[in-house]
Amino acid sequence: MAVDGKLLEILCCPVSKVALIRLENARLEKLNRAIDAGGVESIRGEKIPVRLKEALITQDGRVIYPVVDDIPLLLEEKGIGTTQLQNF
Protein backbone atom coordinates (compact mmCIF):
# COMPACT_ATOMS: atom_id res chain seq x y z
CA MET A 1 0.00 0.00 0.00
CA ALA A 2 1.30 3.45 -0.92
CA VAL A 3 1.06 6.77 0.88
CA ASP A 4 -2.59 7.82 0.89
CA GLY A 5 -3.42 10.46 -1.72
CA LYS A 6 -5.28 12.68 0.75
CA LEU A 7 -2.30 12.60 3.10
CA LEU A 8 0.03 13.42 0.24
CA GLU A 9 -2.00 16.56 -0.51
CA ILE A 10 -0.98 18.09 2.84
CA LEU A 11 2.60 16.83 3.19
CA CYS A 12 5.53 19.15 2.65
CA CYS A 13 9.27 19.24 3.21
CA PRO A 14 9.92 19.93 6.91
CA VAL A 15 12.72 22.36 6.02
CA SER A 16 11.68 24.27 2.90
CA LYS A 17 7.91 23.70 3.19
CA VAL A 18 7.83 22.80 -0.53
CA ALA A 19 5.04 20.36 -1.40
CA LEU A 20 5.90 16.69 -1.86
CA ILE A 21 4.97 14.37 -4.71
CA ARG A 22 5.53 10.68 -5.31
CA LEU A 23 8.86 9.80 -6.85
CA GLU A 24 7.95 8.19 -10.16
CA ASN A 25 9.10 4.64 -10.86
CA ALA A 26 11.84 5.50 -13.39
CA ARG A 27 13.53 7.92 -10.99
CA LEU A 28 13.03 5.53 -8.06
CA GLU A 29 14.82 2.82 -10.03
CA LYS A 30 17.72 5.22 -10.80
CA LEU A 31 17.92 6.06 -7.10
CA ASN A 32 17.93 2.37 -6.17
CA ARG A 33 20.75 1.64 -8.63
CA ALA A 34 22.78 4.39 -6.95
CA ILE A 35 21.92 2.92 -3.53
CA ASP A 36 23.04 -0.53 -4.73
CA ALA A 37 26.34 1.00 -5.83
CA GLY A 38 26.82 2.49 -2.35
CA GLY A 39 26.73 6.04 -3.59
CA VAL A 40 23.77 7.58 -1.75
CA GLU A 41 23.87 9.35 1.60
CA SER A 42 21.25 11.07 3.70
CA ILE A 43 21.61 14.75 4.49
CA ARG A 44 23.18 13.64 7.78
CA GLY A 45 25.89 11.82 5.82
CA GLU A 46 24.72 8.27 6.55
CA LYS A 47 24.80 5.72 3.72
CA ILE A 48 21.37 4.60 2.56
CA PRO A 49 21.73 0.82 3.09
CA VAL A 50 18.70 -0.66 1.32
CA ARG A 51 16.65 -0.06 -1.80
CA LEU A 52 13.51 2.01 -1.39
CA LYS A 53 10.08 0.70 -2.35
CA GLU A 54 8.60 4.18 -2.31
CA ALA A 55 9.80 7.75 -1.85
CA LEU A 56 8.53 11.30 -1.97
CA ILE A 57 10.35 14.19 -3.61
CA THR A 58 9.94 17.91 -3.21
CA GLN A 59 8.24 19.55 -6.18
CA ASP A 60 11.42 21.48 -6.87
CA GLY A 61 13.32 18.16 -7.11
CA ARG A 62 15.91 18.96 -4.44
CA VAL A 63 15.18 16.48 -1.63
CA ILE A 64 13.87 12.91 -1.53
CA TYR A 65 12.26 11.44 1.58
CA PRO A 66 12.06 7.65 2.02
CA VAL A 67 8.75 5.95 2.73
CA VAL A 68 9.12 2.93 5.02
CA ASP A 69 6.17 0.66 5.78
CA ASP A 70 3.87 3.26 4.17
CA ILE A 71 5.15 5.97 6.54
CA PRO A 72 6.98 8.97 5.05
CA LEU A 73 10.15 9.69 7.02
CA LEU A 74 9.88 13.48 7.02
CA LEU A 75 12.85 14.30 9.19
CA GLU A 76 15.52 16.64 7.86
CA GLU A 77 18.29 14.13 8.58
CA LYS A 78 16.47 11.36 6.65
CA GLY A 79 16.26 13.46 3.47
CA ILE A 80 18.40 12.59 0.46
CA GLY A 81 19.78 15.55 -1.45
CA THR A 82 19.45 15.02 -5.19
CA THR A 83 22.62 16.95 -6.04
CA GLN A 84 24.61 13.77 -5.28
CA LEU A 85 22.74 11.87 -7.98
CA GLN A 86 23.99 12.35 -11.53
CA ASN A 87 21.37 12.92 -14.23
CA PHE A 88 18.54 12.72 -11.75
C-alpha positions as CSV (number, residue, x, y, z in Angstrom):
1,M,0.0,0.0,0.0
2,A,1.3,3.4,-0.9
3,V,1.1,6.8,0.9
4,D,-2.6,7.8,0.9
5,G,-3.4,10.5,-1.7
6,K,-5.3,12.7,0.8
7,L,-2.3,12.6,3.1
8,L,0.0,13.4,0.2
9,E,-2.0,16.6,-0.5
10,I,-1.0,18.1,2.8
11,L,2.6,16.8,3.2
12,C,5.5,19.2,2.6
13,C,9.3,19.2,3.2
14,P,9.9,19.9,6.9
15,V,12.7,22.4,6.0
16,S,11.7,24.3,2.9
17,K,7.9,23.7,3.2
18,V,7.8,22.8,-0.5
19,A,5.0,20.4,-1.4
20,L,5.9,16.7,-1.9
21,I,5.0,14.4,-4.7
22,R,5.5,10.7,-5.3
23,L,8.9,9.8,-6.8
24,E,8.0,8.2,-10.2
25,N,9.1,4.6,-10.9
26,A,11.8,5.5,-13.4
27,R,13.5,7.9,-11.0
28,L,13.0,5.5,-8.1
29,E,14.8,2.8,-10.0
30,K,17.7,5.2,-10.8
31,L,17.9,6.1,-7.1
32,N,17.9,2.4,-6.2
33,R,20.7,1.6,-8.6
34,A,22.8,4.4,-7.0
35,I,21.9,2.9,-3.5
36,D,23.0,-0.5,-4.7
37,A,26.3,1.0,-5.8
38,G,26.8,2.5,-2.4
39,G,26.7,6.0,-3.6
40,V,23.8,7.6,-1.7
41,E,23.9,9.4,1.6
42,S,21.3,11.1,3.7
43,I,21.6,14.7,4.5
44,R,23.2,13.6,7.8
45,G,25.9,11.8,5.8
46,E,24.7,8.3,6.6
47,K,24.8,5.7,3.7
48,I,21.4,4.6,2.6
49,P,21.7,0.8,3.1
50,V,18.7,-0.7,1.3
51,R,16.6,-0.1,-1.8
52,L,13.5,2.0,-1.4
53,K,10.1,0.7,-2.4
54,E,8.6,4.2,-2.3
55,A,9.8,7.7,-1.8
56,L,8.5,11.3,-2.0
57,I,10.4,14.2,-3.6
58,T,9.9,17.9,-3.2
59,Q,8.2,19.6,-6.2
60,D,11.4,21.5,-6.9
61,G,13.3,18.2,-7.1
62,R,15.9,19.0,-4.4
63,V,15.2,16.5,-1.6
64,I,13.9,12.9,-1.5
65,Y,12.3,11.4,1.6
66,P,12.1,7.7,2.0
67,V,8.8,6.0,2.7
68,V,9.1,2.9,5.0
69,D,6.2,0.7,5.8
70,D,3.9,3.3,4.2
71,I,5.1,6.0,6.5
72,P,7.0,9.0,5.0
73,L,10.2,9.7,7.0
74,L,9.9,13.5,7.0
75,L,12.8,14.3,9.2
76,E,15.5,16.6,7.9
77,E,18.3,14.1,8.6
78,K,16.5,11.4,6.6
79,G,16.3,13.5,3.5
80,I,18.4,12.6,0.5
81,G,19.8,15.5,-1.5
82,T,19.4,15.0,-5.2
83,T,22.6,16.9,-6.0
84,Q,24.6,13.8,-5.3
85,L,22.7,11.9,-8.0
86,Q,24.0,12.3,-11.5
87,N,21.4,12.9,-14.2
88,F,18.5,12.7,-11.7
